[in-house]
Amino acid sequence: MAPVRSRLTLKNKIDIIKCYDAKKQSIHELATQFKVGKTQIGTILKSRVDLLCKWCDENVNGETKKNFIEGKGFEIDHVCYEWFCRVRAKNLPISGPLIQQKAIEIAKTLGRTNFKASNGWLKKFRKRHNIAYKAICGESSSVDHDIVDDNCNTRKKTN
């Protein structure tokens, strides 16, 4: 039976590296212990240098950086994504700069004056929510539903 997919935190990855180095556990044993696939363990061990550097950078002065999901940016992200969904439901086109502008407005209303909706933030926002820029086209997006309803009601009355 294949292990359940799980997303490991940086700390979990460091723990895997420590177990591998200290206890000389095999990849199979580590995969079983951490309930992940052997391929994932292999990838972690191959990128051990980068992961350890990242871990050291994040643990400067004994403080760890908060994960985005737990941080203050989560609320801005959540509200902005809800707005995005409402606007797209109306079949209105949305550009990157428009999302950035709306995120800045949301941040101001939440009292976050130091928030910057940079291009990097936009790229990560799109990646987090699987947003792709595609043209809204076709007959379904150009139909005025009020006219269709009126036309249907008129036809029902004549039949």
DSSP file with accessible surface (Angstrom, degrees, kcal/mol):
  #  RESIDUE AA STRUCTURE BP1 BP2  ACC     N-H-->O    O-->H-N    N-H-->O    O-->H-N    TCO  KAPPA ALPHA  PHI   PSI    X-CA   Y-CA   Z-CA
    1    1 A M              0   0  231      0, 0.0     0, 0.0     0, 0.0     0, 0.0   0.000 360.0 360.0 360.0 131.7    0.0    0.0    0.0
    2    2 A A        -     0   0   80      1,-0.1     3,-0.1    35,-0.0    35,-0.1  -0.439 360.0-104.8 -73.4 144.4    1.4    3.4   -1.0
    3    3 A P        -     0   0   66      0, 0.0     2,-0.2     0, 0.0    -1,-0.1  -0.328  39.8 -98.4 -67.1 153.2    1.9    6.0    1.8
    4    4 A V        -     0   0  116      1,-0.1     2,-0.2    32,-0.1    33,-0.1  -0.505  43.5-107.2 -70.6 137.6   -0.5    8.8    2.1
    5    5 A R        +     0   0  241     -2,-0.2     2,-0.3    31,-0.1    -1,-0.1  -0.468  47.7 171.8 -67.2 133.7    0.8   12.0    0.5
    6    6 A S        -     0   0   52     -2,-0.2     2,-0.6    -3,-0.0     0, 0.0  -0.994  32.6-125.9-143.6 149.1    1.8   14.6    3.0
    7    7 A R        -     0   0  238     -2,-0.3     2,-0.3    29,-0.0    -2,-0.0  -0.853  27.9-145.2 -97.1 121.4    3.5   17.9    2.9
    8    8 A L        -     0   0   18     -2,-0.6     2,-0.1     1,-0.1    -2,-0.0  -0.655   7.8-132.7 -88.6 140.8    6.5   18.1    5.1
    9    9 A T     >  -     0   0   72     -2,-0.3     4,-2.1     1,-0.1     5,-0.2  -0.356  31.9-103.2 -78.5 169.5    7.6   21.2    6.9
   10   10 A L  H  > S+     0   0   27      1,-0.2     4,-2.4     2,-0.2     5,-0.2   0.905 124.6  54.7 -61.5 -38.5   11.1   22.4    6.8
   11   11 A K  H  > S+     0   0  111      1,-0.2     4,-2.5     2,-0.2    -1,-0.2   0.918 106.2  51.3 -62.1 -42.5   11.5   21.1   10.4
   12   12 A N  H  > S+     0   0   52      1,-0.2     4,-2.1     2,-0.2    -1,-0.2   0.910 109.8  50.1 -59.5 -41.9   10.3   17.7    9.3
   13   13 A K  H  X S+     0   0   62     -4,-2.1     4,-2.2     2,-0.2    -2,-0.2   0.901 110.1  49.4 -65.1 -39.4   12.9   17.7    6.5
   14   14 A I  H  X S+     0   0    1     -4,-2.4     4,-2.7     1,-0.2    -1,-0.2   0.908 108.8  53.6 -65.5 -39.9   15.6   18.6    8.9
   15   15 A D  H  X S+     0   0   43     -4,-2.5     4,-2.5     1,-0.2    -2,-0.2   0.897 107.6  51.1 -61.0 -39.7   14.5   15.8   11.2
   16   16 A I  H  X S+     0   0    0     -4,-2.1     4,-2.4     2,-0.2    -2,-0.2   0.935 110.4  48.4 -62.4 -45.4   14.8   13.4    8.3
   17   17 A I  H  X S+     0   0    2     -4,-2.2     4,-2.7     1,-0.2     5,-0.2   0.924 111.9  49.6 -62.1 -42.4   18.3   14.6    7.6
   18   18 A K  H  X S+     0   0  116     -4,-2.7     4,-3.1     1,-0.2     5,-0.4   0.912 111.3  48.6 -64.1 -42.9   19.3   14.3   11.2
   19   19 A C  H  X S+     0   0   16     -4,-2.5     4,-1.8     1,-0.2     6,-0.9   0.908 112.4  49.1 -62.5 -41.1   17.9   10.7   11.5
   20   20 A Y  H  X S+     0   0   81     -4,-2.4     4,-0.7    -5,-0.2    -2,-0.2   0.926 118.1  39.3 -64.5 -44.3   19.7    9.7    8.3
   21   21 A D  H  < S+     0   0   67     -4,-2.7    -2,-0.2    -5,-0.2    -1,-0.2   0.923 124.8  35.1 -73.1 -45.0   23.0   11.2    9.5
   22   22 A A  H  < S+     0   0   83     -4,-3.1    -3,-0.2    -5,-0.2    -2,-0.2   0.933 129.9  28.2 -79.3 -46.7   22.9   10.2   13.2
   23   23 A K  H  < S-     0   0  134     -4,-1.8    -3,-0.2    -5,-0.4    -1,-0.2   0.485  92.5-133.5 -97.0  -5.2   21.2    6.8   13.1
   24   24 A K     <  +     0   0  160     -4,-0.7    -4,-0.2    -5,-0.4     2,-0.1   0.877  41.3 175.9  52.2  41.8   22.3    5.7    9.6
   25   25 A Q        -     0   0   35     -6,-0.9    -1,-0.2     1,-0.1     2,-0.1  -0.460  29.6-112.9 -74.6 150.9   18.7    4.7    8.8
   26   26 A S     >  -     0   0   53     -2,-0.1     4,-2.4     1,-0.1     5,-0.2  -0.334  24.5-110.0 -77.9 164.7   17.9    3.5    5.4
   27   27 A I  H  > S+     0   0   65      1,-0.2     4,-2.6     2,-0.2     5,-0.2   0.904 120.6  53.6 -61.5 -39.1   15.6    5.4    3.0
   28   28 A H  H  > S+     0   0  113      2,-0.2     4,-2.1     1,-0.2    -1,-0.2   0.922 109.1  47.7 -62.8 -44.0   13.0    2.7    3.4
   29   29 A E  H  > S+     0   0  100      2,-0.2     4,-2.6     1,-0.2    -1,-0.2   0.912 112.9  48.7 -64.1 -42.3   13.1    3.0    7.2
   30   30 A L  H  X S+     0   0    0     -4,-2.4     4,-2.8     2,-0.2    -2,-0.2   0.907 109.3  52.7 -64.0 -41.5   12.8    6.8    7.0
   31   31 A A  H  X>S+     0   0    7     -4,-2.6     5,-1.9     1,-0.2     4,-0.6   0.908 112.7  44.8 -61.3 -41.2    9.9    6.6    4.6
   32   32 A T  H ><5S+     0   0   93     -4,-2.1     3,-0.5     3,-0.2    -2,-0.2   0.930 114.2  49.1 -67.8 -44.8    8.1    4.3    7.0
   33   33 A Q  H 3<5S+     0   0   86     -4,-2.6    -2,-0.2     1,-0.2    -1,-0.2   0.909 120.1  35.2 -63.0 -43.6    8.9    6.4   10.0
   34   34 A F  H 3<5S-     0   0   39     -4,-2.8    -1,-0.2    -5,-0.2    -2,-0.2   0.391 106.5-124.5 -95.4   2.0    7.8    9.7    8.5
   35   35 A K  T <<5S+     0   0  155     -4,-0.6     2,-0.3    -3,-0.5    -3,-0.2   0.907  70.5 114.4  57.0  47.5    4.9    8.2    6.5
   36   36 A V  S   <S-     0   0    3     -5,-1.9    -1,-0.2    -6,-0.2    -2,-0.1  -0.859  70.5 -81.1-134.2 173.5    6.1    9.5    3.1
   37   37 A G     >  -     0   0   25     -2,-0.3     4,-1.8     1,-0.1     5,-0.1  -0.351  31.4-120.4 -77.2 157.4    7.4    7.9   -0.1
   38   38 A K  H  > S+     0   0  122      1,-0.2     4,-2.6     2,-0.2     5,-0.2   0.856 113.8  57.6 -64.4 -34.1   11.0    6.8   -0.6
   39   39 A T  H  > S+     0   0  120      2,-0.2     4,-2.5     1,-0.2    -1,-0.2   0.907 104.8  50.6 -63.1 -41.5   11.3    9.2   -3.6
   40   40 A Q  H  > S+     0   0   63      2,-0.2     4,-2.2     1,-0.2    -1,-0.2   0.916 110.6  49.1 -64.0 -41.1   10.5   12.1   -1.3
   41   41 A I  H  X S+     0   0    0     -4,-1.8     4,-2.6     1,-0.2     5,-0.2   0.937 111.0  50.7 -62.3 -44.6   13.1   11.0    1.2
   42   42 A G  H  X S+     0   0   17     -4,-2.6     4,-2.2     1,-0.2    -2,-0.2   0.910 109.5  50.1 -59.9 -42.0   15.6   10.7   -1.6
   43   43 A T  H  X S+     0   0   85     -4,-2.5     4,-1.7     2,-0.2    -1,-0.2   0.905 110.6  50.2 -63.7 -41.2   14.9   14.2   -2.8
   44   44 A I  H  < S+     0   0    7     -4,-2.2    -2,-0.2     1,-0.2    -1,-0.2   0.931 111.1  48.2 -63.3 -44.8   15.3   15.6    0.7
   45   45 A L  H >< S+     0   0   16     -4,-2.6     3,-1.1     1,-0.2    -1,-0.2   0.861 109.5  53.0 -67.5 -33.0   18.6   13.9    1.2
   46   46 A K  H 3< S+     0   0  189     -4,-2.2     3,-0.3     1,-0.2    -1,-0.2   0.850 114.3  41.7 -68.0 -34.3   19.9   15.1   -2.2
   47   47 A S  T 3X S+     0   0   38     -4,-1.7     4,-2.3     1,-0.2    -1,-0.2   0.050  78.6 122.1-101.5  27.9   19.0   18.7   -1.4
   48   48 A R  H <> S+     0   0   62     -3,-1.1     4,-2.8     1,-0.2     5,-0.2   0.866  70.3  54.0 -58.8 -39.5   20.3   18.5    2.2
   49   49 A V  H  > S+     0   0   97     -3,-0.3     4,-2.3     1,-0.2    -1,-0.2   0.953 111.4  44.3 -63.4 -47.5   22.8   21.3    1.8
   50   50 A D  H  > S+     0   0  117      1,-0.2     4,-2.5     2,-0.2    -1,-0.2   0.906 114.7  49.8 -62.9 -41.7   20.2   23.8    0.6
   51   51 A L  H  X S+     0   0   18     -4,-2.3     4,-2.6     2,-0.2    -2,-0.2   0.914 110.8  48.7 -65.1 -41.7   17.7   22.7    3.3
   52   52 A L  H  X S+     0   0   65     -4,-2.8     4,-2.4     2,-0.2    -1,-0.2   0.897 111.8  49.6 -66.1 -38.0   20.2   23.1    6.0
   53   53 A C  H  X S+     0   0   70     -4,-2.3     4,-2.5    -5,-0.2    -2,-0.2   0.926 112.0  48.3 -64.3 -43.7   21.2   26.5    4.8
   54   54 A K  H  X S+     0   0  113     -4,-2.5     4,-2.1     1,-0.2    -2,-0.2   0.910 110.6  51.4 -62.2 -41.4   17.6   27.5    4.6
   55   55 A W  H  X S+     0   0   62     -4,-2.6     4,-1.2     1,-0.2    -2,-0.2   0.919 110.8  48.2 -62.6 -42.6   17.0   26.2    8.2
   56   56 A C  H  < S+     0   0   83     -4,-2.4     3,-0.2     1,-0.2    -2,-0.2   0.902 110.7  51.3 -65.2 -41.1   20.0   28.2    9.4
   57   57 A D  H >< S+     0   0  109     -4,-2.5     3,-0.8     1,-0.2    -1,-0.2   0.887 112.1  46.4 -62.7 -38.5   18.7   31.4    7.7
   58   58 A E  H 3< S+     0   0   50     -4,-2.1     7,-0.4     1,-0.2    -1,-0.2   0.703 109.2  55.3 -78.7 -19.2   15.3   31.0    9.3
   59   59 A N  T >< S+     0   0   39     -4,-1.2     3,-1.4    -3,-0.2    -1,-0.2  -0.039  72.0 146.7-106.2  32.7   16.6   30.3   12.7
   60   60 A V  G X  S+     0   0   80     -3,-0.8     3,-1.7     1,-0.3    -3,-0.1  -0.460  76.6   3.3 -68.9 135.4   18.8   33.4   13.1
   61   61 A N  G 3  S-     0   0  154      1,-0.3    -1,-0.3    -2,-0.2     3,-0.1   0.776 127.9 -69.9  59.1  27.0   18.9   34.6   16.8
   62   62 A G  G <  S+     0   0   72     -3,-1.4     2,-0.5     1,-0.2    -1,-0.3   0.573 106.6 118.8  74.5   4.7   16.8   31.6   17.9
   63   63 A E    <   -     0   0  147     -3,-1.7     2,-0.3     0, 0.0    -3,-0.2  -0.905  51.3-150.5-107.7 133.4   13.7   32.9   16.2
   64   64 A T        -     0   0   87     -2,-0.5     2,-0.2    -5,-0.2    -5,-0.2  -0.767  22.4-115.7 -97.8 145.6   11.9   31.0   13.4
   65   65 A K        -     0   0  144     -7,-0.4     2,-0.2    -2,-0.3     3,-0.1  -0.533  35.4-110.6 -74.4 145.1   10.0   32.7   10.8
   66   66 A K        -     0   0  159     -2,-0.2     2,-0.1     1,-0.1    -1,-0.1  -0.493  30.8-107.5 -75.7 147.3    6.3   32.0   10.7
   67   67 A N    >>  -     0   0   90     -2,-0.2     4,-1.4     1,-0.1     3,-0.8  -0.406  30.4-116.0 -66.3 149.0    4.8   30.0    7.9
   68   68 A F  T 34 S+     0   0   64      1,-0.3     3,-0.5     2,-0.2     6,-0.4   0.897 114.4  57.2 -56.9 -40.7    2.7   32.1    5.6
   69   69 A I  T 34 S+     0   0   97      1,-0.3    -1,-0.3     4,-0.1    -3,-0.0   0.856 113.1  39.9 -62.1 -33.5   -0.5   30.3    6.4
   70   70 A E  T <4 S+     0   0  137     -3,-0.8    -1,-0.3     4,-0.1    -2,-0.2   0.640 104.2  88.9 -89.1 -14.8    0.0   31.2   10.1
   71   71 A G  S >< S-     0   0   21     -4,-1.4     3,-1.2    -3,-0.5     4,-0.4  -0.075  94.1 -96.9 -81.9-179.1    1.2   34.7    9.6
   72   72 A K  T >> S+     0   0  163      1,-0.2     4,-0.8     2,-0.2     3,-0.7   0.757 116.0  69.8 -69.2 -23.8   -0.6   38.0    9.2
   73   73 A G  H 3> S+     0   0   13      1,-0.2     4,-2.5     2,-0.2    -1,-0.2   0.708  81.7  76.0 -67.8 -17.8   -0.5   37.8    5.4
   74   74 A F  H <> S+     0   0   85     -3,-1.2     4,-2.9    -6,-0.4    -1,-0.2   0.912  92.0  51.2 -61.7 -41.8   -3.0   34.9    5.5
   75   75 A E  H <> S+     0   0  112     -3,-0.7     4,-2.5    -4,-0.4     5,-0.3   0.927 111.5  46.6 -64.4 -43.1   -5.9   37.2    6.2
   76   76 A I  H  X S+     0   0    1     -4,-0.8     4,-2.6     1,-0.2     5,-0.2   0.941 114.2  48.9 -61.9 -46.4   -5.1   39.5    3.3
   77   77 A D  H  X S+     0   0    6     -4,-2.5     4,-2.5     1,-0.2    -2,-0.2   0.920 112.0  48.6 -59.4 -45.6   -4.6   36.5    1.0
   78   78 A H  H  X S+     0   0   82     -4,-2.9     4,-2.2     2,-0.2    -2,-0.2   0.938 114.0  44.2 -63.7 -47.7   -7.9   35.0    2.1
   79   79 A V  H  X S+     0   0   46     -4,-2.5     4,-2.3     1,-0.2    -1,-0.2   0.912 113.9  51.1 -65.6 -40.5  -10.0   38.2    1.6
   80   80 A C  H  X S+     0   0    0     -4,-2.6     4,-2.6    -5,-0.3    -1,-0.2   0.911 109.8  49.6 -64.8 -39.9   -8.3   38.9   -1.7
   81   81 A Y  H  X S+     0   0   79     -4,-2.5     4,-2.5    -5,-0.2    -1,-0.2   0.898 108.9  52.1 -68.0 -38.0   -9.0   35.4   -3.0
   82   82 A E  H  X S+     0   0   84     -4,-2.2     4,-2.2     2,-0.2    -1,-0.2   0.924 111.1  48.0 -61.2 -42.8  -12.7   35.7   -2.0
   83   83 A W  H  X S+     0   0   33     -4,-2.3     4,-2.5     2,-0.2     5,-0.2   0.932 110.1  52.6 -61.5 -45.5  -12.9   38.9   -3.9
   84   84 A F  H  X S+     0   0   21     -4,-2.6     4,-2.7     1,-0.2     5,-0.2   0.923 109.3  49.1 -56.7 -45.3  -11.2   37.3   -6.9
   85   85 A C  H  X S+     0   0   51     -4,-2.5     4,-1.9     1,-0.2    -1,-0.2   0.900 110.6  50.3 -63.9 -41.3  -13.7   34.4   -6.9
   86   86 A R  H  X S+     0   0  139     -4,-2.2     4,-0.8     2,-0.2    -1,-0.2   0.922 113.4  45.2 -63.0 -43.3  -16.7   36.9   -6.7
   87   87 A V  H ><>S+     0   0   22     -4,-2.5     5,-1.5     1,-0.2     3,-0.9   0.925 113.2  49.1 -69.0 -43.0  -15.4   38.9   -9.6
   88   88 A R  H ><5S+     0   0   67     -4,-2.7     3,-1.9     1,-0.2    -1,-0.2   0.833 102.3  63.1 -66.6 -29.8  -14.5   35.9  -11.8
   89   89 A A  H 3<5S+     0   0   80     -4,-1.9    -1,-0.2     1,-0.3    -2,-0.2   0.796 100.3  53.7 -64.4 -24.7  -18.0   34.4  -11.1
   90   90 A K  T <<5S-     0   0  154     -3,-0.9    -1,-0.3    -4,-0.8    -2,-0.2   0.299 118.5-116.5 -89.0   7.1  -19.4   37.5  -12.9
   91   91 A N  T < 5 +     0   0   74     -3,-1.9    -3,-0.2     1,-0.2    -2,-0.1   0.826  63.8 149.8  60.3  35.4  -17.1   36.6  -15.9
   92   92 A L      < -     0   0   86     -5,-1.5    -1,-0.2     1,-0.0     2,-0.1  -0.815  49.3-115.7 -96.9 138.1  -15.2   39.9  -15.5
   93   93 A P        -     0   0  102      0, 0.0     2,-0.4     0, 0.0    42,-0.1  -0.464  29.3-163.7 -72.8 142.8  -11.5   39.9  -16.6
   94   94 A I        -     0   0   10     -2,-0.1     2,-0.2    -6,-0.0   -10,-0.0  -0.995   0.8-158.8-130.5 129.6   -8.9   40.4  -13.9
   95   95 A S     >  -     0   0   61     -2,-0.4     4,-2.0     1,-0.1     5,-0.2  -0.569  31.7-107.5-101.3 167.6   -5.3   41.4  -14.5
   96   96 A G  H  > S+     0   0    7      1,-0.2     4,-2.6     2,-0.2     5,-0.2   0.934 118.8  50.9 -58.8 -49.3   -2.3   41.0  -12.2
   97   97 A P  H  > S+     0   0   87      0, 0.0     4,-2.6     0, 0.0    -1,-0.2   0.864 108.1  54.0 -60.2 -31.5   -2.0   44.7  -11.4
   98   98 A L  H  > S+     0   0   64      2,-0.2     4,-2.4     1,-0.2    -2,-0.2   0.919 108.7  48.1 -68.3 -40.8   -5.7   44.8  -10.5
   99   99 A I  H  X S+     0   0    0     -4,-2.0     4,-2.5     2,-0.2    -1,-0.2   0.926 112.4  49.6 -63.2 -43.3   -5.2   41.9   -8.0
  100  100 A Q  H  X S+     0   0   28     -4,-2.6     4,-2.1     2,-0.2    -2,-0.2   0.922 110.7  49.4 -62.0 -43.1   -2.2   43.8   -6.5
  101  101 A Q  H  X S+     0   0  111     -4,-2.6     4,-2.1     1,-0.2    -1,-0.2   0.924 111.9  48.1 -62.8 -43.5   -4.2   47.0   -6.2
  102  102 A K  H  X S+     0   0   57     -4,-2.4     4,-2.6     1,-0.2    -1,-0.2   0.901 109.0  53.9 -65.8 -38.9   -7.0   45.2   -4.5
  103  103 A A  H  X S+     0   0    0     -4,-2.5     4,-2.6     1,-0.2    -1,-0.2   0.904 108.2  49.9 -62.7 -39.3   -4.6   43.4   -2.1
  104  104 A I  H  X S+     0   0   64     -4,-2.1     4,-2.3     2,-0.2    -1,-0.2   0.916 110.8  49.7 -65.6 -41.4   -3.2   46.8   -1.1
  105  105 A E  H  X S+     0   0   86     -4,-2.1     4,-2.1     2,-0.2    -2,-0.2   0.925 111.9  48.4 -61.8 -43.2   -6.7   48.2   -0.5
  106  106 A I  H  X S+     0   0   10     -4,-2.6     4,-1.7     1,-0.2    -2,-0.2   0.918 109.7  52.3 -63.4 -43.4   -7.5   45.1    1.6
  107  107 A A  H  <>S+     0   0    1     -4,-2.6     5,-3.1     1,-0.2     4,-0.3   0.908 108.7  50.7 -60.3 -41.6   -4.3   45.5    3.6
  108  108 A K  H ><5S+     0   0  150     -4,-2.3     3,-1.2     1,-0.2    -1,-0.2   0.911 109.2  50.1 -63.9 -41.8   -5.1   49.1    4.4
  109  109 A T  H 3<5S+     0   0  118     -4,-2.1    -1,-0.2     1,-0.3    -2,-0.2   0.812 111.2  50.0 -67.8 -26.0   -8.6   48.2    5.6
  110  110 A L  T 3<5S-     0   0   63     -4,-1.7    -1,-0.3    -5,-0.2    -2,-0.2   0.411 120.6-110.4 -89.1   0.2   -7.0   45.5    7.9
  111  111 A G  T < 5S+     0   0   56     -3,-1.2     2,-1.1    -4,-0.3    -3,-0.2   0.667  72.4 139.1  82.1  18.5   -4.5   48.0    9.2
  112  112 A R    > < +     0   0   57     -5,-3.1     3,-0.8    -6,-0.2    -1,-0.2  -0.740  16.8 166.1 -97.2  90.0   -1.4   46.5    7.5
  113  113 A T  T 3  S+     0   0  131     -2,-1.1    -1,-0.2     1,-0.2    -5,-0.1   0.732  70.8  57.0 -78.9 -20.6    0.5   49.6    6.4
  114  114 A N  T 3  S+     0   0  111     -3,-0.2     2,-0.2    -7,-0.1    -1,-0.2   0.368  77.6 120.3 -93.8   7.2    3.7   47.8    5.6
  115  115 A F    <   -     0   0   30     -3,-0.8     2,-0.5   -11,-0.1    -7,-0.0  -0.515  43.0-166.8 -74.9 135.1    2.2   45.3    3.2
  116  116 A K        -     0   0  157     -2,-0.2     2,-1.7    -9,-0.0     5,-0.1  -0.983  15.6-152.9-123.8 120.7    3.6   45.4   -0.4
  117  117 A A        +     0   0   12     -2,-0.5   -13,-0.1   -17,-0.1   -14,-0.1  -0.554  36.1 173.9 -88.8  73.0    1.8   43.5   -3.2
  118  118 A S     >  -     0   0   63     -2,-1.7     4,-2.4     1,-0.1     5,-0.2  -0.127  49.5-101.0 -75.2 173.8    5.0   43.0   -5.2
  119  119 A N  H  > S+     0   0  124      1,-0.2     4,-2.4     2,-0.2     5,-0.2   0.863 125.9  54.4 -63.7 -34.1    5.3   41.0   -8.3
  120  120 A G  H  > S+     0   0   38      2,-0.2     4,-2.3     1,-0.2    -1,-0.2   0.907 107.3  49.6 -64.9 -42.5    6.7   38.2   -6.2
  121  121 A W  H  > S+     0   0   26      2,-0.2     4,-2.7     1,-0.2    -2,-0.2   0.932 111.4  49.7 -60.7 -44.2    3.7   38.3   -3.9
  122  122 A L  H  X S+     0   0   17     -4,-2.4     4,-2.8     2,-0.2     5,-0.2   0.918 109.5  51.0 -61.5 -44.0    1.4   38.1   -7.0
  123  123 A K  H  X S+     0   0  157     -4,-2.4     4,-2.0     1,-0.2    -1,-0.2   0.931 113.9  43.8 -60.9 -44.7    3.3   35.2   -8.4
  124  124 A K  H  X S+     0   0  136     -4,-2.3     4,-3.0     2,-0.2    -1,-0.2   0.874 111.5  54.4 -69.6 -36.1    3.0   33.2   -5.2
  125  125 A F  H  X S+     0   0    0     -4,-2.7     4,-1.8     2,-0.2    -2,-0.2   0.940 110.4  46.5 -60.7 -46.9   -0.7   34.2   -4.8
  126  126 A R  H  <>S+     0   0   72     -4,-2.8     5,-2.6     1,-0.2     4,-0.4   0.895 114.2  48.0 -63.1 -39.1   -1.4   32.9   -8.2
  127  127 A K  H ><5S+     0   0  179     -4,-2.0     3,-0.8    -5,-0.2    -2,-0.2   0.922 109.5  52.4 -68.6 -43.0    0.5   29.7   -7.4
  128  128 A R  H 3<5S+     0   0   87     -4,-3.0    -1,-0.2     1,-0.2    -2,-0.2   0.860 120.8  33.1 -59.3 -36.7   -1.2   29.2   -4.0
  129  129 A H  T 3<5S-     0   0   44     -4,-1.8    -1,-0.2    -5,-0.2    -2,-0.2   0.282 107.5-120.2-107.7   9.2   -4.7   29.5   -5.6
  130  130 A N  T < 5 +     0   0  150     -3,-0.8     2,-0.5    -4,-0.4    -3,-0.2   0.924  50.1 170.4  53.7  52.9   -3.9   27.9   -9.0
  131  131 A I      < -     0   0   16     -5,-2.6     2,-0.4    -6,-0.1    -1,-0.2  -0.836  12.0-177.3-100.5 126.6   -4.8   31.0  -10.9
  132  132 A A        -     0   0   52     -2,-0.5     2,-0.8     2,-0.0    -5,-0.0  -0.952  30.0-119.7-120.8 142.5   -4.1   31.2  -14.6
  133  133 A Y        +     0   0   95     -2,-0.4     2,-0.4   -40,-0.0   -38,-0.1  -0.728  46.3 161.9 -83.3 111.6   -4.7   34.2  -16.9
  134  134 A K        -     0   0  155     -2,-0.8     2,-0.1     3,-0.0    -2,-0.0  -0.975  42.1-103.7-130.4 148.2   -7.1   33.0  -19.5
  135  135 A A        -     0   0   89     -2,-0.4     2,-0.8     1,-0.1    -2,-0.0  -0.434  26.7-132.7 -70.2 138.2   -9.3   34.9  -21.9
  136  136 A I        +     0   0   47     -2,-0.1     2,-0.3   -45,-0.1    -1,-0.1  -0.845  52.2 139.5 -90.9 110.8  -13.0   35.0  -21.0
  137  137 A C        +     0   0   98     -2,-0.8     4,-0.2     5,-0.0     3,-0.1  -0.870  10.4  75.3-144.6 178.0  -14.6   34.2  -24.3
  138  138 A G  S  > S-     0   0   48     -2,-0.3     4,-0.6     1,-0.1     3,-0.4  -0.212  84.2 -72.4  99.0 167.4  -17.4   32.3  -25.9
  139  139 A E  H >> S+     0   0  164      1,-0.2     3,-0.9     2,-0.2     4,-0.6   0.862 122.0  63.2 -68.2 -36.0  -21.1   32.8  -26.1
  140  140 A S  H >4 S+     0   0   93      1,-0.3     3,-0.5     2,-0.2    -1,-0.2   0.853 103.9  47.6 -62.8 -32.6  -21.8   31.8  -22.5
  141  141 A S  H 34 S+     0   0   34     -3,-0.4    -1,-0.3    -4,-0.2    -2,-0.2   0.673 112.0  50.1 -83.6 -12.2  -19.8   34.7  -21.1
  142  142 A S  H << S+     0   0   93     -3,-0.9     2,-0.3    -4,-0.6    -1,-0.2   0.394  84.8 110.4-104.2   4.0  -21.4   37.3  -23.4
  143  143 A V    <<  -     0   0   57     -4,-0.6     2,-0.8    -3,-0.5     3,-0.1  -0.622  63.4-139.0 -83.8 134.3  -25.1   36.3  -22.7
  144  144 A D     >  -     0   0   85     -2,-0.3     4,-1.8     1,-0.2     3,-0.4  -0.826  12.3-158.1 -90.0 110.9  -27.3   38.7  -20.8
  145  145 A H  H  > S+     0   0  121     -2,-0.8     4,-2.6     1,-0.2     5,-0.2   0.808  87.2  59.6 -65.3 -29.8  -29.2   36.4  -18.5
  146  146 A D  H  > S+     0   0  110      2,-0.2     4,-2.4     1,-0.2    -1,-0.2   0.919 106.5  47.4 -63.8 -42.1  -32.1   38.9  -18.0
  147  147 A I  H  > S+     0   0  107     -3,-0.4     4,-2.5     2,-0.2    -2,-0.2   0.915 111.7  50.7 -65.6 -40.6  -32.8   39.0  -21.7
  148  148 A V  H  X S+     0   0   61     -4,-1.8     4,-2.5     1,-0.2    -2,-0.2   0.935 111.3  48.0 -63.2 -44.8  -32.7   35.2  -21.9
  149  149 A D  H  X S+     0   0   86     -4,-2.6     4,-2.4     1,-0.2    -1,-0.2   0.916 112.1  49.2 -62.0 -43.3  -35.2   34.9  -18.9
  150  150 A D  H  X S+     0   0   98     -4,-2.4     4,-2.3     1,-0.2    -1,-0.2   0.915 111.5  49.7 -61.5 -42.1  -37.5   37.4  -20.5
  151  151 A N  H  X S+     0   0   80     -4,-2.5     4,-2.2     2,-0.2    -2,-0.2   0.911 110.8  49.3 -64.3 -42.0  -37.4   35.6  -23.8
  152  152 A C  H  X S+     0   0   58     -4,-2.5     4,-2.0     1,-0.2    -2,-0.2   0.912 111.5  49.1 -63.9 -41.9  -38.1   32.2  -22.1
  153  153 A N  H  X S+     0   0   78     -4,-2.4     4,-1.7     1,-0.2    -2,-0.2   0.892 110.0  51.6 -65.3 -38.6  -41.1   33.8  -20.2
  154  154 A T  H  X S+     0   0   81     -4,-2.3     4,-1.6     1,-0.2    -1,-0.2   0.912 110.2  48.6 -64.3 -42.7  -42.5   35.3  -23.4
  155  155 A R  H  X S+     0   0  158     -4,-2.2     4,-1.3     1,-0.2    -1,-0.2   0.880 108.9  53.1 -65.0 -38.8  -42.3   31.9  -25.2
  156  156 A K  H  < S+     0   0  155     -4,-2.0    -1,-0.2     1,-0.2    -2,-0.2   0.883 108.2  51.3 -63.7 -37.9  -44.0   30.1  -22.3
  157  157 A K  H  < S+     0   0  176     -4,-1.7    -1,-0.2     1,-0.2    -2,-0.2   0.854 109.5  49.1 -68.7 -36.1  -46.9   32.6  -22.4
  158  158 A T  H  <        0   0  107     -4,-1.6    -1,-0.2    -5,-0.1    -2,-0.2   0.743 360.0 360.0 -78.0 -22.5  -47.4   32.1  -26.2
  159  159 A N     <        0   0  169     -4,-1.3    -3,-0.1    -5,-0.1    -4,-0.0  -0.172 360.0 360.0 -87.2 360.0  -47.5   28.3  -25.9
